[in-house]
């Protein structure tokens, strides 16, 4: 013999079903907010306000005609070397440019590394980024000289 389905039973089943759905959604929201905030920049609003300055720096960089080659190499010790080759429009190496490099992990800002590049030879700059994990990384190279702004970005595979 089966028991008759009452309105109270239906109410309990519906409340249990939606209670589980709401609890799982709340769990997923808490987990997602505690892992990755979804922003690539620390201050995206200020970056947006200063966008005209960014465009002006890029115009100066285009007039300078500097060309760069960005690469990374893993040494036998496990350390990763950042290498930047910098040349002017005529292909002559540029020396004495104060460069810094930021090695950014695409999904985990806690793994990012910022290094000051040192001249190894005319037009060749390098920095030791230490031990970083294999995978895709974004390399951003910038000049701290305000009169000669330079920025280059490249996504690289670190072996």
C-alpha atoms as a printed R data frame, in Angstrom:
    type eleno elety resid chain resno      x      y       z
1   ATOM     1    CA   UNK     A     1  0.000  0.000   0.000
2   ATOM     2    CA   UNK     A     2  1.328  3.402  -0.918
3   ATOM     3    CA   UNK     A     3  0.891  6.575   0.973
4   ATOM     4    CA   UNK     A     4 -1.002  9.459  -0.603
5   ATOM     5    CA   UNK     A     5  1.038 12.469  -1.733
6   ATOM     6    CA   UNK     A     6 -0.079 15.474   0.240
7   ATOM     7    CA   UNK     A     7  0.490 19.190  -0.223
8   ATOM     8    CA   UNK     A     8  2.855 19.159   2.738
9   ATOM     9    CA   UNK     A     9  5.033 16.499   1.070
10  ATOM    10    CA   UNK     A    10  5.216 18.511  -2.169
11  ATOM    11    CA   UNK     A    11  6.171 21.641  -0.202
12  ATOM    12    CA   UNK     A    12  8.965 19.772   1.620
13  ATOM    13    CA   UNK     A    13 10.303 18.309  -1.649
14  ATOM    14    CA   UNK     A    14 10.311 21.734  -3.336
15  ATOM    15    CA   UNK     A    15 11.927 23.418  -0.337
16  ATOM    16    CA   UNK     A    16 14.618 20.702  -0.185
17  ATOM    17    CA   UNK     A    17 15.299 20.900  -3.928
18  ATOM    18    CA   UNK     A    18 15.634 24.686  -4.017
19  ATOM    19    CA   UNK     A    19 17.536 24.678  -0.712
20  ATOM    20    CA   UNK     A    20 20.199 22.418  -2.242
21  ATOM    21    CA   UNK     A    21 20.385 24.595  -5.400
22  ATOM    22    CA   UNK     A    22 20.744 27.805  -3.374
23  ATOM    23    CA   UNK     A    23 23.369 26.240  -1.082
24  ATOM    24    CA   UNK     A    24 25.453 25.043  -4.056
25  ATOM    25    CA   UNK     A    25 25.208 28.442  -5.773
26  ATOM    26    CA   UNK     A    26 26.319 30.180  -2.575
27  ATOM    27    CA   UNK     A    27 29.246 27.746  -2.290
28  ATOM    28    CA   UNK     A    28 30.330 28.416  -5.903
29  ATOM    29    CA   UNK     A    29 30.108 32.198  -5.417
30  ATOM    30    CA   UNK     A    30 32.267 32.064  -2.282
31  ATOM    31    CA   UNK     A    31 34.867 29.831  -3.977
32  ATOM    32    CA   UNK     A    32 35.016 31.967  -7.144
33  ATOM    33    CA   UNK     A    33 35.384 35.234  -5.249
34  ATOM    34    CA   UNK     A    34 38.175 33.884  -3.070
35  ATOM    35    CA   UNK     A    35 40.328 32.569  -5.939
36  ATOM    36    CA   UNK     A    36 40.467 35.018  -8.869
37  ATOM    37    CA   UNK     A    37 39.120 38.543  -8.828
38  ATOM    38    CA   UNK     A    38 38.913 38.754 -12.635
39  ATOM    39    CA   UNK     A    39 40.945 41.948 -13.041
40  ATOM    40    CA   UNK     A    40 44.287 42.098 -14.770
41  ATOM    41    CA   UNK     A    41 45.267 45.550 -13.514
42  ATOM    42    CA   UNK     A    42 45.428 46.755  -9.932
43  ATOM    43    CA   UNK     A    43 43.549 49.987 -10.694
44  ATOM    44    CA   UNK     A    44 41.541 49.543 -13.905
45  ATOM    45    CA   UNK     A    45 39.474 52.700 -13.360
46  ATOM    46    CA   UNK     A    46 42.556 54.913 -13.093
47  ATOM    47    CA   UNK     A    47 44.090 53.163 -16.077
48  ATOM    48    CA   UNK     A    48 40.998 54.056 -18.091
49  ATOM    49    CA   UNK     A    49 41.167 57.693 -17.047
50  ATOM    50    CA   UNK     A    50 44.849 57.881 -18.055
51  ATOM    51    CA   UNK     A    51 44.249 56.251 -21.455
52  ATOM    52    CA   UNK     A    52 44.950 59.472 -23.389
53  ATOM    53    CA   UNK     A    53 48.405 59.609 -21.763
54  ATOM    54    CA   UNK     A    54 48.958 56.006 -22.844
55  ATOM    55    CA   UNK     A    55 48.039 56.888 -26.424
56  ATOM    56    CA   UNK     A    56 50.446 59.859 -26.375
57  ATOM    57    CA   UNK     A    57 53.316 57.637 -25.124
58  ATOM    58    CA   UNK     A    58 52.568 55.095 -27.844
59  ATOM    59    CA   UNK     A    59 52.673 57.851 -30.484
60  ATOM    60    CA   UNK     A    60 56.118 58.944 -29.258
61  ATOM    61    CA   UNK     A    61 57.255 55.305 -29.322
62  ATOM    62    CA   UNK     A    62 56.024 54.951 -32.908
63  ATOM    63    CA   UNK     A    63 57.966 58.077 -33.935
64  ATOM    64    CA   UNK     A    64 61.137 56.677 -32.332
65  ATOM    65    CA   UNK     A    65 60.784 53.493 -34.378
66  ATOM    66    CA   UNK     A    66 62.416 51.238 -31.807
67  ATOM    67    CA   UNK     A    67 62.189 47.510 -32.466
68  ATOM    68    CA   UNK     A    68 62.580 44.768 -29.912
69  ATOM    69    CA   UNK     A    69 62.867 41.022 -29.636
70  ATOM    70    CA   UNK     A    70 61.677 39.469 -26.358
71  ATOM    71    CA   UNK     A    71 62.589 35.951 -25.268
72  ATOM    72    CA   UNK     A    72 63.146 33.735 -22.244
73  ATOM    73    CA   UNK     A    73 65.644 30.916 -21.779
74  ATOM    74    CA   UNK     A    74 65.810 28.348 -18.991
75  ATOM    75    CA   UNK     A    75 69.336 27.652 -17.789
76  ATOM    76    CA   UNK     A    76 70.581 24.284 -16.581
77  ATOM    77    CA   UNK     A    77 70.234 25.567 -12.991
78  ATOM    78    CA   UNK     A    78 66.472 25.986 -13.531
79  ATOM    79    CA   UNK     A    79 66.577 29.782 -13.501
80  ATOM    80    CA   UNK     A    80 64.821 31.641 -16.304
81  ATOM    81    CA   UNK     A    81 66.681 34.428 -18.104
82  ATOM    82    CA   UNK     A    82 64.766 37.260 -19.741
83  ATOM    83    CA   UNK     A    83 66.455 38.572 -22.889
84  ATOM    84    CA   UNK     A    84 65.557 41.752 -24.732
85  ATOM    85    CA   UNK     A    85 67.191 42.927 -27.937
86  ATOM    86    CA   UNK     A    86 66.534 46.625 -28.654
87  ATOM    87    CA   UNK     A    87 67.337 48.423 -31.920
88  ATOM    88    CA   UNK     A    88 66.469 51.754 -33.483
89  ATOM    89    CA   UNK     A    89 64.774 52.284 -36.841
90  ATOM    90    CA   UNK     A    90 68.080 51.851 -38.713
91  ATOM    91    CA   UNK     A    91 68.813 48.562 -36.942
92  ATOM    92    CA   UNK     A    92 71.542 49.985 -34.691
93  ATOM    93    CA   UNK     A    93 71.613 48.689 -31.111
94  ATOM    94    CA   UNK     A    94 70.300 51.035 -28.423
95  ATOM    95    CA   UNK     A    95 72.403 51.403 -25.296
96  ATOM    96    CA   UNK     A    96 71.815 53.055 -21.955
97  ATOM    97    CA   UNK     A    97 68.045 52.591 -21.959
98  ATOM    98    CA   UNK     A    98 66.681 51.974 -18.430
99  ATOM    99    CA   UNK     A    99 64.449 48.927 -18.950
100 ATOM   100    CA   UNK     A   100 62.418 46.845 -16.564
101 ATOM   101    CA   UNK     A   101 60.583 43.618 -17.280
102 ATOM   102    CA   UNK     A   102 57.514 42.107 -15.720
103 ATOM   103    CA   UNK     A   103 56.941 38.405 -16.183
104 ATOM   104    CA   UNK     A   104 53.205 37.916 -15.580
105 ATOM   105    CA   UNK     A   105 51.380 34.666 -15.147
106 ATOM   106    CA   UNK     A   106 48.101 34.856 -17.121
107 ATOM   107    CA   UNK     A   107 45.893 33.595 -14.307
108 ATOM   108    CA   UNK     A   108 47.776 34.031 -11.017
109 ATOM   109    CA   UNK     A   109 49.126 37.471 -10.132
110 ATOM   110    CA   UNK     A   110 50.851 36.028  -7.057
111 ATOM   111    CA   UNK     A   111 53.378 34.380  -9.402
112 ATOM   112    CA   UNK     A   112 54.297 37.627 -11.235
113 ATOM   113    CA   UNK     A   113 57.946 38.741 -11.248
114 ATOM   114    CA   UNK     A   114 59.348 42.236 -11.857
115 ATOM   115    CA   UNK     A   115 63.011 42.601 -12.776
116 ATOM   116    CA   UNK     A   116 65.341 45.419 -13.774
117 ATOM   117    CA   UNK     A   117 67.131 44.606 -17.029
118 ATOM   118    CA   UNK     A   118 70.908 45.041 -17.256
119 ATOM   119    CA   UNK     A   119 72.909 45.657 -20.422
120 ATOM   120    CA   UNK     A   120 74.827 42.548 -21.448
121 ATOM   121    CA   UNK     A   121 76.058 43.904 -24.793
122 ATOM   122    CA   UNK     A   122 75.102 46.864 -27.009
123 ATOM   123    CA   UNK     A   123 71.370 46.536 -27.568
124 ATOM   124    CA   UNK     A   124 71.076 43.324 -25.525
125 ATOM   125    CA   UNK     A   125 69.497 43.450 -22.064
126 ATOM   126    CA   UNK     A   126 68.968 40.580 -19.652
127 ATOM   127    CA   UNK     A   127 67.611 39.741 -16.191
128 ATOM   128    CA   UNK     A   128 67.383 36.619 -14.056
129 ATOM   129    CA   UNK     A   129 63.745 35.915 -13.190
130 ATOM   130    CA   UNK     A   130 64.635 33.065 -10.834
131 ATOM   131    CA   UNK     A   131 62.791 29.786 -10.855
132 ATOM   132    CA   UNK     A   132 59.404 30.088 -12.521
133 ATOM   133    CA   UNK     A   133 57.070 27.316 -13.547
134 ATOM   134    CA   UNK     A   134 56.738 26.100 -17.089
135 ATOM   135    CA   UNK     A   135 53.861 27.353 -19.191
136 ATOM   136    CA   UNK     A   136 52.521 30.500 -20.802
137 ATOM   137    CA   UNK     A   137 53.723 33.821 -19.385
138 ATOM   138    CA   UNK     A   138 53.271 37.422 -20.520
139 ATOM   139    CA   UNK     A   139 56.472 39.461 -20.744
140 ATOM   140    CA   UNK     A   140 56.025 43.238 -20.505
141 ATOM   141    CA   UNK     A   141 59.121 45.398 -21.034
142 ATOM   142    CA   UNK     A   142 58.999 49.138 -20.288
143 ATOM   143    CA   UNK     A   143 61.419 52.047 -20.207
144 ATOM   144    CA   UNK     A   144 61.519 54.314 -17.171
145 ATOM   145    CA   UNK     A   145 62.875 57.205 -19.291
146 ATOM   146    CA   UNK     A   146 59.883 59.571 -19.702
147 ATOM   147    CA   UNK     A   147 61.446 61.343 -22.693
148 ATOM   148    CA   UNK     A   148 61.778 58.066 -24.627
149 ATOM   149    CA   UNK     A   149 58.834 55.886 -23.647
150 ATOM   150    CA   UNK     A   150 58.999 52.278 -24.679
151 ATOM   151    CA   UNK     A   151 56.698 49.341 -24.045
152 ATOM   152    CA   UNK     A   152 56.662 45.884 -25.599
153 ATOM   153    CA   UNK     A   153 54.472 42.924 -24.702
154 ATOM   154    CA   UNK     A   154 54.674 39.312 -25.772
155 ATOM   155    CA   UNK     A   155 53.140 36.031 -24.617
156 ATOM   156    CA   UNK     A   156 55.873 33.426 -24.267
157 ATOM   157    CA   UNK     A   157 56.140 29.752 -23.515
158 ATOM   158    CA   UNK     A   158 58.569 29.110 -20.663
159 ATOM   159    CA   UNK     A   159 60.011 25.586 -20.991
